[in-house]
Amino acid sequence: MAETIWSVGKVAKRCGINVSTLHFYEQQGLIQSSRNAGNQRRYKPEVLRRISVIKAAQKVGVSLEEIKLAFESLPNNRTPTVEDWQQLSKNWQQMLDGRIAYLQKLRNNLAGCIGCGCLSMTSCPLYNPDDKLAESGSGAVLLDQAEQKAKAQKTQQAPNASS
């Protein structure tokens, strides 16, 4: 019995993505195809699951590089199983929790000074008189410090593995 193979158009239609997206995913090492005698791409059916994982992860903010690293961590770069998906999503959830905490701090401080050094906001001299934060770095120093503080707090809150 011959193995089922899918054309690039059939995979794209089934997954709801453009053919160019399939080509891009392949260039990035996220999916693989074979070539037929006419040099046309052909895909095994499990590519649908890989693309579904890619799309699900992207919807929640996981980058393609992070997805690629996750796929590479699987034995023989296999298509994720149900158990693999559980582990991948658990890892991504921890990363997303950190991003959410950072975004909440950003949202809560958005109306005030972010420590960029522009001194154009009325409240900036109160938070950053004479642009003293320039000594701490460039850009939105207060936001960067808030992110680092959130990461440090999360690390301290994590259960100690040695206890």
C-alpha positions as CSV (number, residue, x, y, z in Angstrom):
1,M,0.0,0.0,0.0
2,A,1.4,3.4,-1.0
3,E,2.0,6.0,1.6
4,T,-0.3,9.0,1.4
5,I,1.4,12.2,0.2
6,W,-0.1,15.6,-0.1
7,S,0.6,18.4,-2.6
8,V,1.6,21.8,-1.3
9,G,-1.8,23.2,-2.4
10,K,-3.7,20.6,-0.6
11,V,-1.7,21.1,2.6
12,A,-2.1,24.9,2.4
13,K,-5.9,24.7,1.8
14,R,-6.3,22.1,4.6
15,C,-4.3,24.3,7.1
16,G,-5.8,27.6,6.0
17,I,-2.4,29.1,5.1
18,N,-0.8,30.4,2.0
19,V,1.5,28.2,-0.1
20,S,4.2,30.8,0.5
21,T,3.8,30.2,4.2
22,L,4.5,26.5,3.7
23,H,7.6,27.4,1.7
24,F,8.7,29.8,4.5
25,Y,8.2,27.2,7.3
26,E,10.3,24.8,5.2
27,Q,13.0,27.3,4.8
28,Q,13.0,27.9,8.5
29,G,13.3,24.2,9.2
30,L,9.9,23.9,10.8
31,I,8.5,21.4,8.3
32,Q,10.0,19.0,5.7
33,S,8.9,17.9,2.3
34,S,10.1,15.5,-0.3
35,R,10.1,16.1,-4.0
36,N,8.4,14.0,-6.7
37,A,9.9,13.2,-10.2
38,G,8.7,16.6,-11.4
39,N,10.5,18.4,-8.5
40,Q,7.2,19.3,-6.8
41,R,7.0,19.4,-3.0
42,R,5.1,16.6,-1.4
43,Y,4.2,16.3,2.3
44,K,3.4,13.4,4.6
45,P,0.0,13.8,6.5
46,E,1.7,14.5,9.8
47,V,2.8,17.9,8.5
48,L,-0.8,19.0,9.3
49,R,-0.1,18.4,13.0
50,R,3.2,20.3,12.9
51,I,1.5,23.2,11.2
52,S,-1.3,23.1,13.7
53,V,1.2,23.3,16.6
54,I,3.0,26.2,14.8
55,K,-0.3,28.1,14.4
56,A,-1.5,27.4,18.0
57,A,1.8,28.5,19.4
58,Q,2.0,31.6,17.3
59,K,-1.5,32.6,18.4
60,V,-0.4,32.8,22.0
61,G,2.8,34.7,21.2
62,V,5.5,32.0,20.8
63,S,8.0,33.0,18.2
64,L,9.0,30.8,15.3
65,E,12.5,30.5,16.7
66,E,11.1,29.2,20.0
67,I,8.8,26.7,18.1
68,K,11.8,25.5,16.1
69,L,13.9,25.0,19.2
70,A,11.0,23.0,20.7
71,F,10.7,20.8,17.6
72,E,14.4,20.2,17.6
73,S,14.2,19.0,21.2
74,L,11.9,16.1,20.2
75,P,13.6,12.8,19.4
76,N,14.6,12.6,15.7
77,N,12.8,16.0,15.2
78,R,9.6,14.0,15.1
79,T,6.1,15.4,14.8
80,P,4.8,16.2,18.3
81,T,2.7,13.5,19.9
82,V,0.0,14.2,22.4
83,E,2.5,13.8,25.2
84,D,5.0,16.1,23.4
85,W,2.3,18.7,23.0
86,Q,1.5,18.6,26.8
87,Q,5.2,19.2,27.6
88,L,5.7,21.9,24.9
89,S,2.6,23.8,26.0
90,K,3.6,23.6,29.7
91,N,7.0,25.1,28.8
92,W,5.4,27.8,26.7
93,Q,2.9,28.5,29.4
94,Q,5.7,29.4,31.9
95,M,7.3,31.7,29.3
96,L,3.9,33.3,28.6
97,D,3.2,33.8,32.3
98,G,6.4,35.9,32.4
99,R,5.4,37.9,29.4
100,I,1.9,38.5,30.8
101,A,3.4,39.8,34.1
102,Y,5.7,42.1,32.1
103,L,2.8,43.4,30.0
104,Q,0.6,44.0,33.0
105,K,3.4,46.1,34.6
106,L,3.7,47.9,31.3
107,R,0.0,48.5,31.1
108,N,-0.1,49.8,34.7
109,N,2.8,52.2,34.1
110,L,2.0,53.3,30.6
111,A,0.6,56.6,31.6
112,G,3.6,57.6,33.6
113,C,7.3,58.1,33.0
114,I,9.1,55.2,31.5
115,G,12.6,56.6,32.1
116,C,13.5,57.1,28.5
117,G,15.4,60.4,29.1
118,C,13.2,62.6,26.9
119,L,12.1,64.8,29.8
120,S,9.1,65.9,27.8
121,M,6.4,64.7,30.1
122,T,5.4,66.8,33.0
123,S,5.9,64.0,35.5
124,C,9.4,63.0,34.2
125,P,11.4,65.4,36.4
126,L,9.7,63.7,39.4
127,Y,10.8,60.3,38.3
128,N,14.0,61.1,36.4
129,P,15.4,64.5,37.4
130,D,18.3,65.7,35.3
131,D,18.0,62.4,33.3
132,K,19.9,60.5,36.0
133,L,18.6,57.2,34.6
134,A,20.9,57.6,31.6
135,E,23.6,56.2,33.9
136,S,21.5,52.9,34.0
137,G,21.3,52.4,30.3
138,S,19.5,53.6,27.2
139,G,15.8,53.4,26.2
140,A,12.9,52.8,28.6
141,V,15.1,52.2,31.7
142,L,12.2,52.0,34.2
143,L,10.3,49.5,32.1
144,D,13.4,47.4,31.7
145,Q,14.0,47.5,35.5
146,A,10.4,46.5,36.1
147,E,10.8,43.5,33.8
148,Q,14.0,42.4,35.6
149,K,12.3,42.8,39.0
150,A,9.4,40.7,37.8
151,K,11.7,38.0,36.6
152,A,13.7,38.1,39.9
153,Q,10.5,37.8,41.9
154,K,9.2,34.9,39.8
155,T,12.6,33.1,40.3
156,Q,12.3,33.7,44.1
157,Q,8.7,32.4,44.1
158,A,9.6,29.2,42.2
159,P,9.8,26.2,44.5
160,N,13.3,25.4,45.6
161,A,14.2,22.0,43.9
162,S,16.8,21.2,46.7
163,S,14.3,21.4,49.5
